[in-house]
Amino acid sequence: MKIGELAARANLNASAVRYYEKLGLLAAPQRIGGQRRYPSGALQRVLLVRSLLQGLLRCHCASLEFCVTRLSLSPNLRGLSRSNR
């Protein structure tokens, strides 16, 4: 699907989809005629990112470090939270 369709189905702006791609949260899509063409699974991935981000906005933990530890996120994220002390 094209970026506009993906964005619309996820209730996002196309710029957010491109940002997720830039961060590596969404795999770079195939390009046909210079246009991004995302596989159908990209929608579920984008929705998962929005859901996790929305959950973080509602978080009442004392610190981000606590959330990272509690959720047992990747060692890379745990390393980042330790380096920010």
WOFENVEN-V483271 format. One record per backbone hydrogen bond with DSSP energy under -1.0 kcal/mol. CO is the residue of the C=O (numbers start at 1). NH is the residue of the N-H. E is the energy in kcal/mol with one decimal. If there is no record, write none. Layout:
# WOFENVEN-V483271
co=CO nh=NH e=E
co=CO nh=NH e=E
This chain:
# WOFENVEN-V483271
co=1 nh=38 e=-3.2
co=2 nh=6 e=-2.4
co=3 nh=7 e=-2.8
co=4 nh=8 e=-2.3
co=5 nh=9 e=-2.7
co=6 nh=10 e=-1.7
co=7 nh=12 e=-3.0
co=13 nh=17 e=-1.3
co=14 nh=18 e=-2.3
co=15 nh=19 e=-2.1
co=16 nh=20 e=-2.5
co=17 nh=21 e=-2.1
co=18 nh=22 e=-2.4
co=19 nh=23 e=-2.3
co=20 nh=25 e=-2.1
co=20 nh=26 e=-1.2
co=30 nh=37 e=-2.8
co=32 nh=35 e=-1.6
co=35 nh=32 e=-2.4
co=37 nh=30 e=-1.1
co=39 nh=42 e=-1.8
co=40 nh=43 e=-1.1
co=41 nh=45 e=-1.6
co=42 nh=46 e=-2.6
co=43 nh=47 e=-2.6
co=44 nh=48 e=-1.9
co=45 nh=49 e=-2.0
co=46 nh=50 e=-2.5
co=47 nh=51 e=-2.4
co=48 nh=52 e=-2.6
co=49 nh=53 e=-2.5
co=50 nh=54 e=-2.5
co=51 nh=55 e=-2.2
co=52 nh=56 e=-2.1
co=53 nh=57 e=-1.8
co=54 nh=58 e=-1.2
co=63 nh=67 e=-1.6
co=64 nh=68 e=-2.6
co=65 nh=69 e=-2.4
co=66 nh=70 e=-3.0
co=67 nh=71 e=-2.6
co=68 nh=73 e=-1.9
co=74 nh=78 e=-2.0
co=75 nh=79 e=-2.4
co=76 nh=80 e=-1.7
co=77 nh=81 e=-2.3
co=78 nh=82 e=-1.8
co=79 nh=83 e=-1.9
co=82 nh=85 e=-1.3
